[in-house]
Amino acid sequence: MTGSRGAMIDRTRQKQSFWTALKRRYAARRKLHRQVPWRGFALSALNVVAIAFFVFDRPLGQAAEILSPPLVKIAGDLTDIGKLAFILGAIAMLAAVVYLVRRLFKVRRKFRLVYLMQMAAYVALSVVSASIVVHALKFSIGRARPPLYNEEGIFSFHPFGGWMHESFPSGHSAHIGALFMALVLLFPRFRLFFIGLGLWLAATRVIIGVHYPSDVAAGLALGCWFAFATSIVFARFGLVFTLDRQGWPTPRLSRLI
């Protein structure tokens, strides 16, 4: 009994010290905090979505029906990368490997493993938060998917009407936007590669004919925003990111080198 009670006391102290450390980290960076520039991002995203909606949805939605079958097949094989379960599964595997390495081997620089765990938590939180919001939006908006174009067109909305009326915004694209925006922020040197790959993966939703371009644009914008906002929150606590002189989050990759 005494041993179990002592263990409980130790766990309580560890939890208290963890939250105390977070509070200290936040307080130390309070003067560097700046307002998130959401207005400019929101205005830009709305314009891109509106242009896609009124200019590109109809012709590209029709063109998706006559695309090359091999291209559609390749897109169908790749599009599942945007599934929430796939992304979280990959993150969970990474976290498990890091945890096992930390427990089984006495690594001198354990802070590297801790940093990797923080990175995994950051990416997972970005994707999950974007997923929750995008699914709430698509259920409540109820836009008809491209297969219903001939019957209902691009301006058909039936809230809570089932899968065929859950087109806007694209959930896969939101997951992809959050994932690859997180990777861009974590590894800015490879940002062009991540941006290009993310755009192609999001485009598979149009190629296989389950989303319009505006659905994909809205999903990508939403995912990117959540990854960026989450990075600012992490930076304010000194986790994964640090704040530069202008208050912007920059990755603390020096811990891995």
C-alpha positions as CSV (number, residue, x, y, z in Angstrom):
1,M,0.0,0.0,0.0
2,T,2.8,2.4,0.9
3,G,4.6,1.7,-2.4
4,S,1.5,2.4,-4.5
5,R,0.7,5.5,-2.5
6,G,4.2,6.7,-3.1
7,A,3.9,6.0,-6.8
8,M,0.7,8.0,-7.0
9,I,2.3,10.9,-5.2
10,D,5.3,10.8,-7.6
11,R,2.9,10.8,-10.6
12,T,1.0,13.8,-9.2
13,R,4.2,15.7,-8.7
14,Q,5.3,14.9,-12.2
15,K,2.0,16.2,-13.6
16,Q,2.2,19.4,-11.5
17,S,5.8,20.0,-12.6
18,F,4.8,19.5,-16.2
19,W,2.1,22.1,-16.1
20,T,4.3,24.4,-14.0
21,A,7.0,24.1,-16.7
22,L,4.5,25.0,-19.4
23,K,3.3,28.0,-17.5
24,R,6.8,29.2,-17.1
25,R,7.6,28.7,-20.8
26,Y,4.5,30.7,-21.8
27,A,5.3,33.5,-19.4
28,A,8.9,33.7,-20.6
29,R,7.6,34.3,-24.2
30,R,4.7,36.5,-23.4
31,K,6.4,39.7,-24.7
32,L,7.1,38.0,-28.0
33,H,3.5,37.0,-28.7
34,R,1.8,38.7,-31.7
35,Q,-1.6,38.5,-33.1
36,V,-2.2,35.7,-35.6
37,P,-2.7,37.3,-39.1
38,W,-6.0,35.6,-39.8
39,R,-7.6,38.4,-41.7
40,G,-5.2,38.3,-44.6
41,F,-5.2,34.6,-44.8
42,A,-9.0,34.4,-44.6
43,L,-9.4,37.0,-47.4
44,S,-7.0,35.2,-49.6
45,A,-8.5,31.8,-49.0
46,L,-12.0,33.1,-49.7
47,N,-11.0,34.7,-53.0
48,V,-9.3,31.5,-54.1
49,V,-12.3,29.4,-53.2
50,A,-14.7,31.8,-54.9
51,I,-12.7,31.8,-58.1
52,A,-12.6,28.0,-58.1
53,F,-16.3,27.8,-57.4
54,F,-17.5,30.2,-60.1
55,V,-14.8,29.6,-62.8
56,F,-13.3,26.1,-62.5
57,D,-15.9,23.9,-60.8
58,R,-18.1,23.4,-63.8
59,P,-15.5,22.8,-66.6
60,L,-13.1,20.7,-64.4
61,G,-16.0,18.8,-62.9
62,Q,-17.1,17.8,-66.4
63,A,-13.5,17.1,-67.5
64,A,-13.0,14.6,-64.7
65,E,-15.5,12.3,-66.4
66,I,-13.4,11.9,-69.5
67,L,-9.9,11.6,-67.9
68,S,-7.6,8.7,-68.8
69,P,-8.5,5.5,-66.9
70,P,-4.8,4.9,-65.9
71,L,-4.6,8.4,-64.5
72,V,-7.8,7.9,-62.5
73,K,-6.5,4.6,-61.2
74,I,-3.2,6.1,-60.0
75,A,-5.1,8.9,-58.4
76,G,-7.4,6.4,-56.7
77,D,-4.4,4.6,-55.3
78,L,-2.8,7.7,-53.9
79,T,-5.8,9.6,-52.6
80,D,-6.2,7.4,-49.5
81,I,-3.0,9.0,-48.2
82,G,-5.3,11.8,-47.2
83,K,-7.4,9.6,-44.9
84,L,-7.3,10.6,-41.3
85,A,-6.8,7.0,-40.2
86,F,-3.8,6.7,-42.5
87,I,-2.1,9.9,-41.3
88,L,-2.7,9.2,-37.6
89,G,-1.6,5.6,-38.1
90,A,1.7,6.7,-39.5
91,I,2.2,9.3,-36.7
92,A,1.3,6.6,-34.1
93,M,3.9,4.2,-35.6
94,L,6.6,6.9,-35.5
95,A,5.7,7.7,-31.9
96,A,5.8,4.0,-30.9
97,V,9.2,3.5,-32.5
98,V,10.6,6.6,-30.7
99,Y,9.1,5.4,-27.4
100,L,10.5,1.9,-27.8
101,V,14.0,3.2,-28.7
102,R,13.9,5.4,-25.7
103,R,12.9,2.6,-23.4
104,L,15.1,-0.2,-24.8
105,F,18.2,1.8,-25.4
106,K,20.0,4.2,-23.2
107,V,20.4,7.1,-25.6
108,R,22.7,9.8,-24.4
109,R,20.7,12.7,-26.0
110,K,17.2,11.8,-25.0
111,F,16.1,15.3,-25.7
112,R,16.2,14.3,-29.4
113,L,13.6,11.6,-28.8
114,V,11.5,14.0,-26.8
115,Y,11.6,16.5,-29.6
116,L,10.5,13.9,-32.1
117,M,7.6,13.0,-29.8
118,Q,6.7,16.7,-29.7
119,M,6.8,16.9,-33.5
120,A,4.5,13.9,-33.8
121,A,2.1,15.5,-31.3
122,Y,2.1,18.8,-33.2
123,V,1.4,17.1,-36.6
124,A,-1.3,14.9,-35.0
125,L,-3.0,17.9,-33.3
126,S,-3.0,19.9,-36.5
127,V,-4.6,17.2,-38.5
128,V,-7.2,16.2,-35.9
129,S,-8.3,19.7,-35.2
130,A,-8.7,20.4,-38.9
131,S,-10.6,17.1,-39.4
132,I,-13.1,18.0,-36.7
133,V,-13.9,21.4,-38.2
134,V,-14.0,20.2,-41.8
135,H,-16.4,17.4,-41.1
136,A,-18.7,19.6,-39.1
137,L,-18.7,22.0,-42.0
138,K,-19.3,19.4,-44.8
139,F,-22.2,17.8,-42.8
140,S,-23.9,21.1,-42.2
141,I,-23.3,22.6,-45.7
142,G,-24.4,19.5,-47.6
143,R,-23.1,20.3,-51.1
144,A,-23.8,17.7,-53.8
145,R,-20.8,15.8,-55.1
146,P,-19.7,15.8,-58.8
147,P,-21.6,12.4,-59.6
148,L,-24.8,14.4,-59.0
149,Y,-23.8,17.2,-61.4
150,N,-26.2,16.2,-64.2
151,E,-29.2,16.0,-61.7
152,E,-28.4,18.9,-59.3
153,G,-25.5,21.0,-60.7
154,I,-22.8,22.8,-58.7
155,F,-25.2,24.9,-56.6
156,S,-27.1,22.1,-54.9
157,F,-27.0,22.1,-51.1
158,H,-28.8,19.6,-48.8
159,P,-27.4,19.9,-45.2
160,F,-27.0,16.5,-43.4
161,G,-28.1,14.7,-46.6
162,G,-25.6,11.9,-46.5
163,W,-22.3,11.1,-48.2
164,M,-23.4,12.2,-51.6
165,H,-24.1,15.7,-50.1
166,E,-20.8,16.1,-48.2
167,S,-18.6,17.7,-50.9
168,F,-17.6,21.0,-49.5
169,P,-15.0,21.3,-48.1
170,S,-13.0,18.3,-48.9
171,G,-12.0,16.3,-45.8
172,H,-9.0,14.6,-47.5
173,S,-7.7,17.9,-48.7
174,A,-8.0,19.4,-45.2
175,H,-5.9,16.5,-43.8
176,I,-3.4,16.9,-46.6
177,G,-3.2,20.6,-46.1
178,A,-2.6,20.3,-42.3
179,L,0.0,17.5,-42.8
180,F,2.0,19.2,-45.5
181,M,1.8,22.7,-44.0
182,A,3.1,21.2,-40.8
183,L,6.0,19.6,-42.8
184,V,6.7,22.9,-44.5
185,L,6.9,24.7,-41.1
186,L,9.0,21.9,-39.6
187,F,11.4,21.5,-42.6
188,P,11.3,24.9,-44.5
189,R,14.3,23.9,-46.7
190,F,12.1,21.3,-48.4
191,R,9.0,23.5,-48.6
192,L,8.7,23.5,-52.4
193,F,8.7,19.7,-52.5
194,F,6.1,19.4,-49.8
195,I,3.9,22.1,-51.4
196,G,4.0,20.4,-54.8
197,L,3.3,16.9,-53.4
198,G,0.5,18.2,-51.3
199,L,-1.2,19.9,-54.2
200,W,-0.9,16.8,-56.4
201,L,-2.4,14.6,-53.6
202,A,-5.2,17.1,-53.1
203,A,-5.9,17.1,-56.8
204,T,-6.6,13.4,-56.8
205,R,-9.9,14.2,-55.2
206,V,-10.9,16.0,-58.4
207,I,-9.4,13.4,-60.7
208,I,-11.4,10.6,-59.2
209,G,-14.5,12.7,-59.4
210,V,-15.6,13.0,-55.8
211,H,-14.9,16.7,-55.3
212,Y,-15.0,20.0,-57.2
213,P,-11.9,22.2,-57.3
214,S,-13.4,24.7,-54.8
215,D,-14.0,21.8,-52.3
216,V,-10.3,21.0,-52.5
217,A,-9.2,24.6,-52.3
218,A,-11.3,25.2,-49.2
219,G,-10.1,22.0,-47.6
220,L,-6.4,22.8,-48.2
221,A,-6.9,26.3,-46.9
222,L,-8.5,25.1,-43.8
223,G,-5.9,22.4,-43.1
224,C,-3.0,24.9,-43.7
225,W,-4.5,27.4,-41.3
226,F,-4.9,24.9,-38.5
227,A,-1.3,23.7,-38.9
228,F,0.0,27.3,-38.9
229,A,-2.2,28.3,-35.9
230,T,-1.1,25.2,-33.9
231,S,2.6,26.0,-34.6
232,I,2.1,29.4,-33.1
233,V,0.5,27.9,-30.0
234,F,3.4,25.4,-29.7
235,A,5.9,28.2,-30.2
236,R,4.4,30.2,-27.4
237,F,5.2,27.3,-25.0
238,G,8.6,26.7,-26.6
239,L,7.6,23.3,-27.9
240,V,8.9,22.2,-31.3
241,F,9.0,25.8,-32.5
242,T,10.7,28.9,-31.1
243,L,9.7,32.6,-31.7
244,D,11.8,34.8,-33.8
245,R,12.3,38.5,-33.2
246,Q,9.1,39.3,-35.1
247,G,7.1,36.7,-33.1
248,W,6.9,34.1,-35.9
249,P,7.3,30.4,-35.2
250,T,10.6,28.8,-36.5
251,P,11.5,25.1,-36.0
252,R,14.0,24.2,-33.3
253,L,15.8,21.7,-35.6
254,S,19.1,22.4,-34.0
255,R,18.0,19.8,-31.4
256,L,18.1,17.1,-34.0
257,I,21.5,18.0,-35.4
